Amino acid sequence: NNPYYTPDGVSRGFRLSYRETDAGENNTADYVVDRLLGLLNYGFPLNEFDTWRVGAGLENLHIKTTESSPQEIFDYLDENGDDFWNIKLESSWSRDSRNRVIFPTEGYLNRVGLEVALPGSDTEYYKIDYLHRGYFPLNDTLTLTWRGVLGYGDGYGDQDALPFFENYFAGGLRTVRGFETNTLGPRYSNGEASGGGVRVVGGTEVISELPFLADSDNFRISAFFDIGNVFETPSDFDAGDLRYSTGLSFMWISPLGPLSLSYALPINDEDDDDVENFQFSFGVPF
C-alpha cells in the first residue's frame, strides 16, 4: 500500500489474498470456503476529517461441504453450484474526528460502506454497513464511549437472498459479549447458527486508565453494556429478540499485539443461547 500515492494525499493499495476458512471452527455451520481475492483500491481525503475509499477486483470462492453440513447448504449448492466468480466493488465514506486511534478520549467515528457483487457475477448481492463510535471525556481518567453497528444485505437478479457465506453474525467480543462468538440469531434445521441478512449491534462503555499503575498508557479497564442480534430479513426484526449483556473488560496493547479480556453476564439469554461468560482475543484490534 502507498498512503501518499499523490501529493494531495490520495492513497493506493493492492490486495491479493487466498484464505481457507473452516466455518465450523467459528461456531457456525460446518463447511469450508476457499477464497481468492484480487483488489485495487484508492483513498481520497476530502478534508481534515472525511475520507472516501473505493476499490474493485475479482473474487473466486469454492465451497466444500462435510457430512455434518446443514441440508440447507446442500440445497443451495445443488441449485447454484459450489464455485463462484464475482466482480467486486467496494466503497466507503468515513468521518473521523477522534483525538487518537488507540484509546481515544473524545471525538467521533462514522463510517458507511457498500459492497456489491456486480451484475454478471455468479452470486449477485449487496451489503450496506454503518458504524458509529463516540467518545466523551468524563474527567482526566474516565471516558464514556458508545457504538452502533448496522448491517443489511440482500441478493438481486437470480439471487433472492444474501448468499449464506456472506451472512452477518453476532455474539462474542466484538458484538455482544457473554454469548459465544457468532451464535446469536437464526439457525439451520440442525441447530447450527446460520446468521442473517440484518445485523443490529450497540452498546456503551465507561473506560478507565488503571489507577494503580504509574504508566498506564497501554492499559485500560472498562464496565460495559452490550446489545444486539442478527435477523434473516428486515421483516424478521423484533426488538424483543435483542440480547443484552453487561460486564467488565481489560485491554492491553502488548508488544506482540492487542489483548482483550472480558467477563460478561447475559441479561436476557434464552435456553437455546450459547453463553460464554469469559472471553479473550489476541491480535485483533479493539
Secondary structure, DSSP 8 states (H G I E B T S, - for coil): -BTTSSTT--EEEEEEEEEEEEGGGGTB-SEEEEEEEEEEEEEEE-SSSEEEEEEEEEEEEEEEE-TTS-HHHHHHHHHH-SEEEEEEEEEEEEEE--S-SSS--SEEEEEEEEEEE-TTSSS-EEEEEEEEEEEEESSSSEEEEEEEEEEEEEE-TT-SS--GGG-B---STTSSTTB-TT-SS-B-TTS-B--BSEEEEEEEEEEE--TT-S--TTEEEEEEEEEEEEESSGGG--GGG-EEEEEEEEEEEETTEEEEEEEEEESS--TTS-B-SEEEEESS--
